[in-house]
Amino acid sequence: MTKIFNRILVPVNFNRNTSLLMNKALQIANEFNCDLHLLYVQTPMTVIPFLYDGTVSGSLFNFSTEDSSKRLEKLEDEYKLQLNDGLLMTSEILPGSWQTVMKEVIIGKHIDLVLIPKYHRKFAGALVQQINISKLSQQTQCPVLTVTRRFDVTHLHNIVVPVNDFIPIKKLTMATFLARKFNGIVHLMGQKTNSKSEERINTRCITKSYQLLRDYTNVRVHCTSEINRNEHTDTLAYANDVAADLIVVNSGKESMRRGWLGKWFGKHLYRESNIPVLTIAPQQ
């Protein structure tokens, strides 16, 4: 089977999400036979440290370089031995903002998957709240996966892929790879619109996407159109309905909750969803 990931970026900010992220990163690295690169970004010191679930958030409280180095070294010592033989774990500390530094590291170190922890509670100090994942994916052309506690890379039985007004080749490729590897089902989901011309385009695209997967892959495919149904108003509702293990979306408007609330308040799917979300920039 073709190797799809080679090097994973794991941003750590030394809070309760760190152990969650490290355990999931190890699972993915061992399953796909790829290296891990740990990154801590030293952000500017804030006036009042923010308490993150009883502990000081590393993203808002600036640790000293020496303290950060010790913490990273401890992480490496704790988790490196759990990597399969031949796989590498490296780390670095860089100053700046998470968004900018991560963009530079992804491009400079040829990262092909980024993991972001998604804790079940919402905190301003959490990375998923600080980073614009949709923008990061667009700028780097690198997939970004929000990792929840329920995520299990070997249990991707139901993968939801929304299809709009074009055939999402990159999403279909990724979803097909994962479904084939773990014997899962790809759920193609059409989108409802108020325009008949847009509905025709959407219907044509989801039909062609379905035909592509049926003709050129051996994965199980379920196809549904939201045009004549009212009970599903967005991707998240449909994903919950089919007990999805993963949602694969394009960056941009597709990664946001539908409706005016999503547009005005930045209701990104990866922030709202308890289901892991893989954000992929559409093919340029």
Rosetta blueprint (number, residue, H / E / L):
1 M L
2 T L
3 K L
4 I L
5 F L
6 N L
7 R E
8 I E
9 L E
10 V E
11 P E
12 V L
13 N L
14 F L
15 N L
16 R L
17 N H
18 T H
19 S H
20 L H
21 L H
22 M H
23 N H
24 K H
25 A H
26 L H
27 Q H
28 I H
29 A H
30 N H
31 E H
32 F H
33 N L
34 C L
35 D E
36 L E
37 H E
38 L E
39 L E
40 Y E
41 V E
42 Q E
43 T L
44 P L
45 M L
46 T L
47 V L
48 I L
49 P L
50 F L
51 L E
52 Y E
53 D L
54 G L
55 T E
56 V E
57 S L
58 G L
59 S L
60 L L
61 F L
62 N L
63 F L
64 S L
65 T H
66 E H
67 D H
68 S H
69 S H
70 K H
71 R H
72 L H
73 E H
74 K H
75 L H
76 E H
77 D H
78 E H
79 Y H
80 K H
81 L H
82 Q H
83 L L
84 N L
85 D L
86 G L
87 L L
88 L L
89 M E
90 T E
91 S E
92 E E
93 I E
94 L E
95 P E
96 G L
97 S L
98 W H
99 Q H
100 T H
101 V H
102 M H
103 K H
104 E H
105 V H
106 I H
107 I H
108 G H
109 K L
110 H L
111 I L
112 D L
113 L E
114 V E
115 L E
116 I E
117 P E
118 K L
119 Y L
120 H L
121 R L
122 K L
123 F L
124 A L
125 G L
126 A L
127 L H
128 V H
129 Q H
130 Q H
131 I L
132 N L
133 I H
134 S H
135 K H
136 L H
137 S H
138 Q H
139 Q H
140 T H
141 Q L
142 C L
143 P L
144 V E
145 L E
146 T E
147 V E
148 T L
149 R L
150 R L
151 F L
152 D L
153 V L
154 T L
155 H L
156 L L
157 H L
158 N E
159 I E
160 V E
161 V E
162 P E
163 V E
164 N L
165 D L
166 F L
167 I L
168 P L
169 I H
170 K H
171 K H
172 L H
173 T H
174 M H
175 A H
176 T H
177 F H
178 L H
179 A H
180 R H
181 K H
182 F H
183 N L
184 G L
185 I E
186 V E
187 H E
188 L E
189 M E
190 G E
191 Q L
192 K L
193 T L
194 N L
195 S L
196 K H
197 S H
198 E H
199 E H
200 R H
201 I H
202 N H
203 T H
204 R H
205 C H
206 I H
207 T H
208 K H
209 S H
210 Y H
211 Q H
212 L H
213 L H
214 R H
215 D H
216 Y H
217 T L
218 N L
219 V L
220 R E
221 V E
222 H E
223 C E
224 T E
225 S L
226 E L
227 I L
228 N L
229 R L
230 N L
231 E L
232 H L
233 T L
234 D L
235 T H
236 L H
237 A H
238 Y H
239 A H
240 N H
241 D H
242 V L
243 A L
244 A L
245 D L
246 L E
247 I E
248 V E
249 V E
250 N E
251 S L
252 G L
253 K H
254 E H
255 S H
256 M E
257 R L
258 R L
259 G L
260 W H
261 L H
262 G H
263 K H
264 W H
265 F H
266 G L
267 K L
268 H E
269 L H
270 Y H
271 R H
272 E H
273 S L
274 N L
275 I L
276 P L
277 V E
278 L E
279 T E
280 I E
281 A L
282 P L
283 Q L
284 Q L
